[in-house]
């Protein structure tokens, strides 16, 4: 295997994969090192899968610029990669007079951020737009450009496109050390050594630890845990828009949103934790989330919960992302990419490519892009079972063909979680009561026992 | 569009017995079964206890399912057929070739039931391997010959929870304990004594599972027992019972007749078989 590259990206989350794609499609040789058994094993696996306009992001921030550039690029490429876009709109709903008083400020900020199409929605119109929303809702701001996407197939498509352009993705490849000399990095990893001219730190919740290889880290990660509750499919009929709360100083708050898979979910919470790796849930918080959802939409009562999950967002002491080039160290830092990373990742990749061009030399002329459409997981677009085939996971209607395909190809699922993220198998209302034994047997058969 | 007099959704004990009885009474029925094989849940219940109410035999679940299939060879049983939705008397049906519509004068829904898994119980903690339900464990043990753990805890004390113990014994799995939040076990006494004395599995009542720990495999559970928190080492968790009808097709309130475990309290496979038969007789008489 090739061991020497122009670019080494540390971290196989949405951000690292988008950066890998950007460099590979620009004609540089690039490798990505991921510590997990599969990509999307850290912060990227537990989020709300929304495509944000940036209407509420800090004005003038790098975060906002990356979000808006990422949003535009997603709209431009999603059809070529067969990625979903559920054009749902969002409503920032005020539930009290104090919150209602803040709506003007939200409008003003959106305008300052260049999101011009936001508008006030009075109580009567809100009732018409969202008849199932509790009558306690007082008023709202409508944000037409907020959309629902799929947190897993998008970065998977970026990975596949990078691979098609010659990039290498190493999994089970935790970076254990690095040495920079004579203008080249030698990284020690659990998948062996790798050399590269430039290292890009996109290590998410481990970003500050990885940064220490290059310098004293200018940021410290305090993972912020977010728990979610996912309701069964019939719940998605109850709400159309993404229902956002009026944000507080610290967090954007708990959101009620449809998913691309046809469910309705609520989350995330915002809890500072020390654990970087494992996002645990707890009963009391889940109960509170469910109660909050029922407060917002009373007719949710009686609809089952399909799934619970939690994610860890890489929060730092800084309000903004930390994206910097260290020209004398052959290093680019991409740290503190919090909940907006899925929206921003393509924009972050553009930004990083510009930093590279201004500090490390012009990018080669890009070859024509190879488009690598991924299997569709979204409910609003045709899914494979509709063309026939043997359905193995009945709740999510996943065919045997989809499962086998996810276990083959250039980036086969590295673990069961990766298989679930590629296919949705076992993620429905029965949570594997009917199919898990068969799906797991397929996984063992195809991956030769590597669980 | 294909039209049938009666369409039965689900080829388990209730659905197959209804189809057979309808045929005996001269009513043409089609069974649509989403799995590749008919027989329903008994297919993976490898222990004895099946067949008495229907055939006056004492069989294992797979043997009983085999008999149900044998009884149905002359019937129109279509496996690999998934009903996606019901609109009036029209069904949208998926099979290996795609999606078609079928119409029926009468629809019997016999889609059975499932256990409540971890997520809707809001059990917190990490998300390791080794968390399962009795049904999934049985499919692993009896159909895939796979042992997902060696020393799990069993959550719940319904009849099926004891079936989980039998499944574990068959596979050489040694449960650490059976945990029940209530004051006494849900299955009739002396289930707890049998569990403890014959199978060596202690039953802890008034004990609540609060969290699961471990990564990538279960390493322990946290429980609250007599008001005290404890950490119990184990490598798996089996969530048993708390049955939920497999009733997603009822969302739009179609006009269907329910048979078997898709409604009411949990019934034995024999009782489901008898109910399917009784419903067939009502339909044949035009009285249902």
Interface residues (C-beta under 8 A of the other chain):
Chain A: X230 X232 X233 X234 X277 X278 X280 X281 X282 X283 X285 X286 X287 X290 X304 X305 X306 X307 X308 X309 X385 X386 X387 X388 X389 X390 X391 X394 X395 X397 X415 X416 X429 X430 X431 X432 X433 X434 X436 X437 X438 X440 X441 X444 X451
Chain B: X34 X36 X44 X80 X82 X84 X94 X95 X96 X97 X98 X99 X114 X115 X117 X118 X119 X120 X122 X123 X124 X125 X126 X127 X129 X132 X133 X135 X136 X139 X140 X143 X144 X146 X210 X211 X215 X216 X244 X246 X248 X251
